[in-house]
Amino acid sequence: LNYFVAENQSLKKYNTLSIASTAERMIFPLNEEGIKDVFNNCDGRKIIIGKGSNILLSRSHYDKEFIFVNMKLMDDIYIAEGEIYAQAGVTLSELSWYALGHNISGFEFLEDIPGTVGGAIIMNAGTYNNTIGELVSKIVYYDIEKKQIISEENQGDFFRIRSSKLSDKKIVVLGAYFKSQHGDYSVSLDKVLATKKDRYTKQPRNFSNAGSVFKRPLVEGELQQVWKLINDSGLRGVRKNDAEISDKHTGFIVNKGNATYEDIIYLVNLCKEKVKKEFNIELELEWKII
Ligand SMILES: Cc1cc2nc3c(=O)[nH]c(=O)nc-3n(C[C@H](O)[C@H](O)[C@H](O)COP(=O)(O)OP(=O)(O)OC[C@H]3O[C@@H](n4cnc5c(N)ncnc54)[C@H](O)[C@@H]3O)c2cc1C
């Protein structure tokens, strides 16, 4: 058995914005053979998802033309040749606690990012000071067109600001090896807790959201603060039905109940237009529209 199939699934729990939507077909590969089977033998447009914490669902229903490929069950994690290997479906929180439990440092900042290894590698997830790319030594992925599993060293400009060499390629991240530096459990634990406290204090965690809406724009070599641009455009707390530009942190759009794609995209476009008008800066969406 290489994968499970689930039919007529609600997608509400598979996207952290909690947009109501349904999918006629969702497949959960169990291993690399399962990925090959799905991509070579199942007809339909494949949509890969990890934790759904960086996606915006644009349809209220995905019919049989689509297959959601949910990476959740590819969640092995182990030490191999002195490095951590984590499959794509391992959550960043699990990876962080695994490193901590093995006295390996450097993974503390990942604990509070609610994605998977696969999703994080695609967009080089990170915080203000750190990115996952800095920890990766090798990436293992399935090249859908070549029908090959490829192991690639992390060299040169593989990872960039909130993107990677794989961002626009037809591939499935299968897993990654992570450089593993000896650390101290209690020091790492303190860092995890301090990061979590800081982020919970600043971010609107009481409402469904998908993290930062836009990438930080680079203006004359300097990364700008998106929340400030949106705030200074007068958009704090602006609502469209149940969608809101968070009044706690203007870099987030939250779902206060039954927000739809149309409500959310209205606010996304409003931010883009106002920031362009006020500051002549083009905001680029960090989320992937599906
Ligand atoms: C409260 C909150 C806080 C957040 N904070 C941060 C933060 O500090 N820093 C940050 O960078 N992000 C942050 N995010 C956004 C998000 O958690 C990250 O972008 C995360 O890496 C997305 O992973 P995911 O598994 O949820 O990907 P998904 O949202 O499921 O997918 C995102 C994209 O990756 C593709 N994808 C997923 N898995 C694979 C795979 N195995 N192979 C190929 N393609 C794949 C999908 O097709 C999609 O295009 C936050 C989100 C929330 C809700």
The ligand as an SDF file (V2000), in Angstrom:
LIG
                    3D

 53 58  0  0  0  0  0  0  0  0999 V2000
    0.4540   31.9020   12.5950 C   0  0  0  0  0  0  0  0  0  0  0  0
    1.4130   31.7420   11.4370 C   0  0  0  0  0  0  0  0  0  0  0  0
    2.7150   32.1750   11.5440 C   0  0  0  0  0  0  0  0  0  0  0  0
    3.6120   32.0210   10.4880 C   0  0  0  0  0  0  0  0  0  0  0  0
    4.8840   32.4690   10.6390 N   0  0  0  0  0  0  0  0  0  0  0  0
    5.7630   32.3180    9.6300 C   0  0  0  0  0  0  0  0  0  0  0  0
    7.1130   32.7570    9.7810 C   0  0  0  0  0  0  0  0  0  0  0  0
    7.5250   33.2530   10.8190 O   0  0  0  0  0  0  0  0  0  0  0  0
    7.9460   32.5920    8.7430 N   0  0  0  0  0  0  0  0  0  0  0  0
    7.5450   32.0250    7.5690 C   0  0  0  0  0  0  0  0  0  0  0  0
    8.3810   31.8870    6.6570 O   0  0  0  0  0  0  0  0  0  0  0  0
    6.2840   31.6120    7.3920 N   0  0  0  0  0  0  0  0  0  0  0  0
    5.3830   31.7340    8.3870 C   0  0  0  0  0  0  0  0  0  0  0  0
    4.0960   31.3050    8.2360 N   0  0  0  0  0  0  0  0  0  0  0  0
    3.6590   30.7540    6.9330 C   0  0  0  0  0  0  0  0  0  0  0  0
    3.8170   29.2250    6.7890 C   0  0  0  0  0  0  0  0  0  0  0  0
    3.7300   28.5660    8.0260 O   0  0  0  0  0  0  0  0  0  0  0  0
    5.1400   28.8480    6.1150 C   0  0  0  0  0  0  0  0  0  0  0  0
    5.2280   29.4630    4.8470 O   0  0  0  0  0  0  0  0  0  0  0  0
    5.2780   27.3420    5.9380 C   0  0  0  0  0  0  0  0  0  0  0  0
    6.5640   27.0610    5.4710 O   0  0  0  0  0  0  0  0  0  0  0  0
    4.2620   26.7460    4.9430 C   0  0  0  0  0  0  0  0  0  0  0  0
    4.3270   25.3370    5.0480 O   0  0  0  0  0  0  0  0  0  0  0  0
    3.0580   24.4270    4.7720 P   0  0  0  0  0  0  0  0  0  0  0  0
    3.4800   23.0300    4.9640 O   0  0  0  0  0  0  0  0  0  0  0  0
    1.9000   24.8830    5.5440 O   0  0  0  0  0  0  0  0  0  0  0  0
    2.8400   24.7140    3.2150 O   0  0  0  0  0  0  0  0  0  0  0  0
    1.4260   24.8090    2.4780 P   0  0  0  0  0  0  0  0  0  0  0  0
    0.7560   26.0780    2.8770 O   0  0  0  0  0  0  0  0  0  0  0  0
    0.6870   23.5530    2.6420 O   0  0  0  0  0  0  0  0  0  0  0  0
    1.9180   24.9450    0.9650 O   0  0  0  0  0  0  0  0  0  0  0  0
    2.5940   26.1290    0.5550 C   0  0  0  0  0  0  0  0  0  0  0  0
    3.1490   25.9000   -0.8640 C   0  0  0  0  0  0  0  0  0  0  0  0
    4.1450   24.8770   -0.8130 O   0  0  0  0  0  0  0  0  0  0  0  0
    3.7860   23.7910   -1.6820 C   0  0  0  0  0  0  0  0  0  0  0  0
    4.2020   22.5620   -1.0130 N   0  0  0  0  0  0  0  0  0  0  0  0
    3.9190   22.1450    0.2590 C   0  0  0  0  0  0  0  0  0  0  0  0
    4.5280   20.9820    0.5180 N   0  0  0  0  0  0  0  0  0  0  0  0
    5.2140   20.6420   -0.6030 C   0  0  0  0  0  0  0  0  0  0  0  0
    6.0520   19.5550   -0.9540 C   0  0  0  0  0  0  0  0  0  0  0  0
    6.3420   18.5590   -0.1200 N   0  0  0  0  0  0  0  0  0  0  0  0
    6.5960   19.5340   -2.2160 N   0  0  0  0  0  0  0  0  0  0  0  0
    6.3330   20.5230   -3.1000 C   0  0  0  0  0  0  0  0  0  0  0  0
    5.5620   21.5810   -2.8080 N   0  0  0  0  0  0  0  0  0  0  0  0
    5.0040   21.6520   -1.5680 C   0  0  0  0  0  0  0  0  0  0  0  0
    2.2840   23.8920   -1.8700 C   0  0  0  0  0  0  0  0  0  0  0  0
    1.8960   23.3250   -3.0940 O   0  0  0  0  0  0  0  0  0  0  0  0
    2.0840   25.4000   -1.8360 C   0  0  0  0  0  0  0  0  0  0  0  0
    2.3810   25.9530   -3.1090 O   0  0  0  0  0  0  0  0  0  0  0  0
    3.1740   31.4260    9.2800 C   0  0  0  0  0  0  0  0  0  0  0  0
    1.8600   30.9750    9.1700 C   0  0  0  0  0  0  0  0  0  0  0  0
    0.9780   31.1220   10.2450 C   0  0  0  0  0  0  0  0  0  0  0  0
   -0.4190   30.6070   10.1190 C   0  0  0  0  0  0  0  0  0  0  0  0
  1  2  1  0
  2  3  1  0
  2 52  2  0
  3  4  2  0
  4  5  1  0
  4 50  1  0
  5  6  2  0
  6  7  1  0
  6 13  1  0
  7  8  2  0
  7  9  1  0
  9 10  1  0
 10 11  2  0
 10 12  1  0
 12 13  2  0
 13 14  1  0
 14 15  1  0
 14 50  1  0
 15 16  1  0
 16 17  1  0
 16 18  1  0
 18 19  1  0
 18 20  1  0
 20 21  1  0
 20 22  1  0
 22 23  1  0
 23 24  1  0
 24 25  2  0
 24 26  1  0
 24 27  1  0
 27 28  1  0
 28 29  2  0
 28 30  1  0
 28 31  1  0
 31 32  1  0
 32 33  1  0
 33 34  1  0
 33 48  1  0
 34 35  1  0
 35 36  1  0
 35 46  1  0
 36 37  1  0
 36 45  1  0
 37 38  2  0
 38 39  1  0
 39 40  1  0
 39 45  2  0
 40 41  1  0
 40 42  2  0
 42 43  1  0
 43 44  2  0
 44 45  1  0
 46 47  1  0
 46 48  1  0
 48 49  1  0
 50 51  2  0
 51 52  1  0
 52 53  1  0
M  END
$$$$
